[in-house]
Amino acid sequence: MLCPYCNNKETRVVDKRETGDGKVIRRRRECLACGKRFTTYERIELSPVIVIKKDGRRERFDRNKLKIGILKACEKRPISEEQIDSLINNIEMEIRSNGNTEVESRVIGELVMENLRKLDEVAYIRFASVYRQFADIKSFQNELRRLLKEGKGGV
């Protein structure tokens, strides 16, 4: 494993943990040359999932792209990276569980909102406001009312 800081090939594993679902192994590594630490993940490689975009284009499912969107919604919220990784694992597992190799981007967006809503209401509203493209403050208020009506707390 190459060190991302100095490109040295000699690293050692200082900590190894499985995620809660047991499908991913997280390794904390230390470079023997520069001493800096970094994290790697090991997961089963499955056949690629193709995402069908709103305009009909198709592209490969990209965990990193999904993570970037979720990280933006969770910015400055008390949510750990492990929680975000677990959320992404749950979404990917749900996508793959149906056995299809293609999924509409709309389905992924709904899964993200469903999972974010359970994790953090503010992150959920942030993601929903971008995903649903609220046209005005009225549509934003309607979403907040819907959340409150469902008993999801004090937003």
C-alpha positions as CSV (number, residue, x, y, z in Angstrom):
1,M,0.0,0.0,0.0
2,L,1.5,3.3,-1.0
3,C,1.5,6.1,1.5
4,P,-0.6,9.0,0.1
5,Y,1.8,11.5,1.6
6,C,5.2,10.4,0.6
7,N,4.5,7.4,-1.8
8,N,6.5,5.0,0.3
9,K,5.6,1.3,-0.1
10,E,6.3,0.3,3.5
11,T,3.3,0.8,5.8
12,R,1.9,-1.1,8.7
13,V,-1.6,-1.7,10.0
14,V,-2.1,-0.2,13.4
15,D,-5.8,-0.9,13.7
16,K,-8.3,-3.1,11.9
17,R,-12.1,-3.0,12.3
18,E,-15.1,-4.5,10.6
19,T,-18.1,-2.2,10.0
20,G,-21.3,-3.0,11.8
21,D,-22.7,-5.0,8.9
22,G,-19.4,-7.0,8.5
23,K,-19.1,-6.2,4.8
24,V,-16.3,-3.7,5.0
25,I,-13.0,-3.8,6.8
26,R,-11.4,-0.5,7.8
27,R,-7.7,-0.4,8.3
28,R,-5.8,2.4,10.0
29,R,-2.2,2.4,8.5
30,E,1.0,4.1,9.4
31,C,3.8,4.9,6.9
32,L,7.1,3.6,8.1
33,A,9.0,6.4,6.3
34,C,7.1,9.6,7.2
35,G,5.1,8.3,10.2
36,K,1.8,9.7,8.9
37,R,-1.4,7.7,9.3
38,F,-4.2,7.1,6.8
39,T,-7.3,4.9,6.4
40,T,-8.0,2.2,3.8
41,Y,-11.2,0.2,3.2
42,E,-11.6,-3.3,1.9
43,R,-14.9,-4.3,0.5
44,I,-16.2,-7.1,-1.8
45,E,-16.1,-6.1,-5.4
46,L,-19.4,-6.7,-7.1
47,S,-20.6,-6.2,-10.6
48,P,-21.0,-2.5,-11.4
49,V,-24.4,-0.8,-10.9
50,I,-25.4,1.6,-13.6
51,V,-27.2,4.8,-12.6
52,I,-29.9,6.1,-15.0
53,K,-29.9,9.9,-14.7
54,K,-33.0,12.1,-15.1
55,D,-31.9,13.0,-18.7
56,G,-31.5,9.3,-19.6
57,R,-27.7,9.2,-19.4
58,R,-26.1,6.2,-17.8
59,E,-23.1,6.2,-15.5
60,R,-21.5,3.8,-13.1
61,F,-22.6,4.1,-9.4
62,D,-19.9,6.1,-7.6
63,R,-19.7,5.8,-3.8
64,N,-17.4,8.9,-3.7
65,K,-19.9,11.0,-5.5
66,L,-22.6,9.9,-3.2
67,K,-20.4,10.6,-0.2
68,I,-19.6,14.1,-1.4
69,G,-23.3,15.0,-1.5
70,I,-24.0,13.5,1.9
71,L,-21.0,15.2,3.4
72,K,-22.3,18.6,2.2
73,A,-25.7,17.9,3.8
74,C,-23.9,16.9,7.1
75,E,-21.5,19.7,7.2
76,K,-21.1,21.2,10.7
77,R,-23.5,18.6,12.2
78,P,-22.6,16.1,14.9
79,I,-22.2,13.2,12.5
80,S,-19.1,11.0,12.4
81,E,-17.5,9.8,9.3
82,E,-18.2,6.2,10.4
83,Q,-21.9,7.1,10.5
84,I,-21.8,8.5,7.0
85,D,-19.9,5.4,5.8
86,S,-22.5,3.2,7.4
87,L,-25.3,5.2,5.8
88,I,-23.6,4.8,2.3
89,N,-23.1,1.1,2.9
90,N,-26.8,0.7,3.8
91,I,-27.8,2.6,0.6
92,E,-25.5,0.6,-1.6
93,M,-26.6,-2.7,0.0
94,E,-30.3,-1.7,-0.6
95,I,-29.5,-0.8,-4.2
96,R,-27.8,-4.2,-4.8
97,S,-30.3,-6.2,-2.9
98,N,-32.9,-5.9,-5.6
99,G,-30.7,-7.8,-8.0
100,N,-30.9,-5.2,-10.7
101,T,-27.7,-3.9,-12.3
102,E,-29.4,-0.6,-13.2
103,V,-31.1,2.0,-10.8
104,E,-32.7,5.3,-11.4
105,S,-31.0,8.3,-9.7
106,R,-34.4,9.2,-8.3
107,V,-34.3,5.9,-6.3
108,I,-30.9,6.7,-4.9
109,G,-32.0,10.2,-3.9
110,E,-35.0,8.8,-2.1
111,L,-32.8,6.3,-0.3
112,V,-30.4,9.0,0.8
113,M,-33.3,11.1,2.2
114,E,-34.8,8.2,4.0
115,N,-31.5,7.3,5.7
116,L,-30.5,10.9,6.4
117,R,-33.9,11.5,8.0
118,K,-33.3,8.8,10.5
119,L,-29.8,10.1,11.2
120,D,-30.2,13.9,11.4
121,E,-33.2,16.1,10.5
122,V,-31.1,19.1,9.6
123,A,-28.9,17.1,7.2
124,Y,-32.1,15.6,5.8
125,I,-33.6,19.1,5.1
126,R,-30.4,20.3,3.6
127,F,-30.2,17.3,1.2
128,A,-33.9,17.5,0.4
129,S,-33.7,21.2,-0.4
130,V,-31.1,20.5,-3.1
131,Y,-32.5,17.2,-4.3
132,R,-36.1,18.3,-4.5
133,Q,-35.1,21.7,-5.8
134,F,-37.5,23.7,-3.6
135,A,-38.7,26.5,-5.8
136,D,-39.5,28.9,-3.0
137,I,-39.8,29.2,0.8
138,K,-43.4,27.8,0.6
139,S,-42.3,24.4,-0.7
140,F,-39.5,24.4,2.0
141,Q,-42.1,25.2,4.7
142,N,-44.4,22.4,3.3
143,E,-41.5,19.9,3.7
144,L,-40.9,21.1,7.3
145,R,-44.6,20.8,8.1
146,R,-44.6,17.2,6.7
147,L,-41.7,16.3,8.9
148,L,-43.3,17.8,12.0
149,K,-46.6,16.1,11.2
150,E,-44.9,12.7,11.0
151,G,-43.6,13.3,14.5
152,K,-40.0,13.6,13.6
153,G,-39.3,16.2,16.3
154,G,-38.6,19.8,16.8
155,V,-37.3,21.2,13.6
